[in-house]
Amino acid sequence: MLLMLAAALAGCGVGSHMAPFVPDTTNFAPADTTPLRAYGAARGRYIGAATGSVLIMPGDSGARLRAILAREFSMLWTGAFMKFDYLRPSRSVYNYTQADSVVAFAARNGMVVRGHTLVWHQQVPAWVTNGGYSPDTLRAILKEHIDNVVGHFRGKLTAWDVVNEAMGDDGNLRATVWSAIGPAYIDSAFRWARAVDPDVPLFYNDYNIETENAKSDAVYHLLNDLKAKGTPIDGIGFQFHYLAQSAPTADAIAANFARFAALGLKIQITEADMHVPVQNGLASAADLQVQARAFRDMVNGCLRTPSCNAIEIEGIYDGQAWVEDPTRWGAPVLYDVHMQPKPAYYAVQAALAAQ
């Protein structure tokens, strides 16, 4: 799920709890052609990327991006194709065509798929938000959705983001259309999903919780309470949307991951991007080195955490990746607009290859 950059970066600026990086002048030479997924597998980690539109992109660009996706990544998620408004244009109609194509692509290329997402406050169709439904009817609609969607993909996915971004930036649960059901809607969603698929790992997913802060504290207490009452939650997804120069250090990441791992939760990095300043869509060489350092620290934070088994990037290349304000920030992922690997790519590769 892609976020508004201002929200995703709340509390992440210079002078906050995360120290800024200085440029890293390490020269990442493009000599090693071993794909990221091979290095990830050797370390027991999936290496993933968002897809969606890439699978239906025409021409040479689409073919080239699909080749990169299959060669370099072992995990993918579908972008919009599994979100509520896309899957369910009306209460009685479900549209699985594009989502099924992603699952099929993954199966052909030895990849796994994360399901994203069953419950979110955004991309809820107008027939739900403007329907004037009672709490009991909303509860029935949500249960119908989870029963149908999880049942459709039963046995085909490696994880489900059951609930996405339920916690507000102020450390309180968001008021959303689903809040009318009552605060127990989160617990109910996980229980409904588990009843349909007993085996798929079920995740809570959120942003700005990658280090210890007020929001991550609130999420920690939420998940601790859910675990204590027997809610079948298996893991937590950390989205990792950052400005590269204010991204967290490996030490800060590992320290925060450790407390969630102590709850018995699997950990996955789910939507990582590291934005840098751009002019006319281009970033300076120095800023690309800062970005490389940020990606490397993120990977090392996962590698220091035994229960962290996936690192997923928000997009394949800079021409596809989401940017909230492209006039000021951009170039957020591992491949540039020409579909060439950047210093960030070689930083991720080096971190995975190190023993």
PyMOL commands that set and color helices and strands:
alter all, ss='L'
color gray80, all
select helices_A, chain A and resi 5-8+36-42+52-56+59-72+84-87+97-108+126-129+135-152+177-181+185-196+214-228+244-246+250-261+285-303+343-353
alter helices_A, ss='H'
color red, helices_A
select strands_A, chain A and resi 46-50+75-77+112-119+159-164+202-206+235-238+241-243+266-277+308-313+329-330
alter strands_A, ss='S'
color yellow, strands_A
deselect
rebuild
show_as cartoon
